[in-house]
Amino acid sequence: MIGLSMTAYSGRDLSGLEGWVRRARKLGFDFVEILSEWPHYLTRDNYRLFAEVFDGWGMKRTVHAPFSDVNIGSFNDRLRRASLEVIREAIELAAELDALSVTIHPGHCSPISVKNRRKYMEIHRESLRKISEWGLEYGIKIGVENMPRFVILDAQTCERLWEILGDVEIGVTFDVGHLNTTTGKFERFLEVLGDRIVHVHLHDNRGERDEHLALGDGTVPWVRVLPKLPRVTWALEVNDIESARRSLEFLKSLH
């Protein structure tokens, strides 16, 4: 099952959502990934609109929880609690929408967390345990996403993500494009975390930064990688609907 992330939706509000979903459906996508980020957060005020539009076009859905200004690894209790509340709301609304999964970002580093690695890991895992419990409570698969190359981000390798997750019973969202900016060790990622992958993000880049290009426009070795991906939900995370169209054509050319 392949879907399209709202990274490809350029509207400043949701007035153009139905037309965009219509185009996505006609291109052949099976679901939409709601990107709950500014300027169109998923909220209690608009989730019924999402449901109405998606149901009208026979589209299933996944949810990407908010991540800007969110840090589940924060040493500041108030900020961490606020971050967790934002994620809990996303999980609750995903359940209302009968979403297939929710993707979250791991915590990220700060000067204090770098100096206090053991405590940071303790805080990080406790947050993940809470999120895992909410996933079970609401019957939603949760995937913690590997991060791209960027100075403050954590979980940029499969080994580091595995270390963070520890014994927490929670899934993984495998972002292929992100890994291309770090190690590029796709087979190793699947070897270490393959059994935990509940969702996949597909996009391309040239290996230096997180560009979210159409598939085939960067250096990800798709011919090698695609046959090895687990048959879970795959979401294209590209920048516009034309890149989505070209990416689908690229995928078809490989089969």
Sequence and secondary structure as in RCSB ss.txt:
>XXXX:A:sequence
MIGLSMTAYSGRDLSGLEGWVRRARKLGFDFVEILSEWPHYLTRDNYRLFAEVFDGWGMKRTVHAPFSDVNIGSF
NDRLRRASLEVIREAIELAAELDALSVTIHPGHCSPISVKNRRKYMEIHRESLRKISEWGLEYGIKIGVENMPRF
VILDAQTCERLWEILGDVEIGVTFDVGHLNTTTGKFERFLEVLGDRIVHVHLHDNRGERDEHLALGDGTVPWVRV
LPKLPRVTWALEVNDIESARRSLEFLKSLH
>XXXX:A:secstr
 EEEEGGG   SSGGGHHHHHHHHHHHT  EEEEE  TTS   TTTHHHHHHHHHHTT EEEEE   TT  TT S
SHHHHHHHHHHHHHHHHHHHHTT SEEEE      HHHHH HHHHHHHHHHHHHHHHHHHHHHT EEEEE   S 
TT    SHHHHHHHHTT   EEEEEHHHHHTTT  HHHHHHHHGGGEEEEEE B  SSS   B TTSSS  HHHH
GGGS SSEEEE  SSHHHHHHHHHHHHHT 
